Amino acid sequence: MKMVLDLLGWVGSFFVVLSYALTLVKHKDYSAICRYLNLCGGIFVAFNCLYYSAMPSFITNVIWTFIAIFSIYGNRKMWRKNKRRNFKRKPRFR
């Protein structure tokens, strides 16, 4: 069990760092991938911190996870709204 939680902690840390690195890429938009990497990374690191009773880090990663959830939810809501708006547009003929 210890080895699994250690591995989760390392993978979660990698996901969070990778997410940050992808935000620095200028020529492509990785924001959707970054949200999910932050979500998984926060959950994985939170489990690791809980196992080792690192409460400040655990709370920080729980907050990090909730921010990722709200970001994903808000982005999906906005995407659906824009999709409906574009769908209702009537084609223009010239």
C-alpha positions as CSV (number, residue, x, y, z in Angstrom):
1,M,0.0,0.0,0.0
2,K,2.8,2.4,0.9
3,M,4.5,1.9,-2.5
4,V,1.2,2.5,-4.4
5,L,0.6,5.8,-2.4
6,D,4.2,6.9,-3.0
7,L,3.7,6.2,-6.7
8,L,0.5,8.2,-6.7
9,G,2.3,11.1,-5.0
10,W,5.0,11.1,-7.6
11,V,2.6,10.8,-10.5
12,G,0.4,13.5,-9.1
13,S,3.4,15.9,-8.7
14,F,4.5,15.1,-12.2
15,F,0.9,15.9,-13.5
16,V,0.9,19.3,-11.7
17,V,4.3,20.3,-13.0
18,L,3.5,19.1,-16.5
19,S,0.3,21.1,-16.4
20,Y,2.2,24.2,-15.4
21,A,4.8,23.6,-18.2
22,L,2.0,23.2,-20.8
23,T,0.6,26.6,-19.8
24,L,3.9,28.2,-20.9
25,V,3.6,26.8,-24.4
26,K,2.8,29.8,-26.6
27,H,1.9,28.3,-30.0
28,K,-0.8,25.8,-28.8
29,D,-3.7,25.9,-26.3
30,Y,-3.4,23.1,-23.8
31,S,-5.8,24.6,-21.3
32,A,-8.4,21.7,-21.4
33,I,-5.6,19.1,-20.8
34,C,-4.1,21.3,-18.0
35,R,-7.4,21.3,-16.1
36,Y,-7.6,17.5,-16.1
37,L,-4.0,17.2,-15.2
38,N,-4.5,19.5,-12.3
39,L,-7.5,17.6,-11.2
40,C,-5.8,14.2,-11.2
41,G,-2.6,15.6,-9.8
42,G,-4.3,17.3,-6.9
43,I,-6.2,14.1,-6.1
44,F,-3.2,11.9,-6.3
45,V,-1.0,14.2,-4.1
46,A,-3.9,14.7,-1.6
47,F,-4.1,10.9,-1.1
48,N,-0.3,10.7,-0.6
49,C,-0.4,13.6,1.9
50,L,-3.3,12.1,3.8
51,Y,-1.4,8.8,4.1
52,Y,1.6,10.6,5.6
53,S,-0.6,12.9,7.7
54,A,0.8,16.0,6.1
55,M,-2.4,18.0,6.8
56,P,-1.3,21.4,5.4
57,S,-0.3,19.9,2.1
58,F,-3.5,17.7,2.1
59,I,-5.7,20.7,2.6
60,T,-3.8,22.7,-0.1
61,N,-4.3,19.8,-2.6
62,V,-8.0,19.4,-1.8
63,I,-8.4,23.1,-2.5
64,W,-6.4,22.7,-5.7
65,T,-8.7,19.8,-6.7
66,F,-11.8,21.9,-6.1
67,I,-10.4,24.7,-8.1
68,A,-9.8,22.3,-11.0
69,I,-13.4,20.9,-10.7
70,F,-14.9,24.4,-10.7
71,S,-12.7,25.3,-13.7
72,I,-13.8,22.2,-15.6
73,Y,-17.4,22.8,-14.8
74,G,-17.3,26.5,-15.7
75,N,-15.5,25.7,-19.0
76,R,-18.1,23.1,-20.0
77,K,-21.0,25.4,-19.1
78,M,-19.4,28.2,-21.2
79,W,-18.7,25.7,-24.1
80,R,-22.4,24.5,-24.1
81,K,-23.6,28.1,-24.1
82,N,-21.4,29.0,-27.0
83,K,-22.4,25.9,-28.9
84,R,-26.1,26.7,-28.5
85,R,-25.5,30.3,-29.6
86,N,-23.6,29.2,-32.7
87,F,-26.2,26.6,-33.5
88,K,-29.1,29.0,-33.4
89,R,-27.5,31.4,-35.8
90,K,-29.2,31.6,-39.2
91,P,-27.0,31.3,-42.2
92,R,-26.5,34.4,-44.2
93,F,-26.7,34.3,-48.0
94,R,-25.1,37.0,-50.1
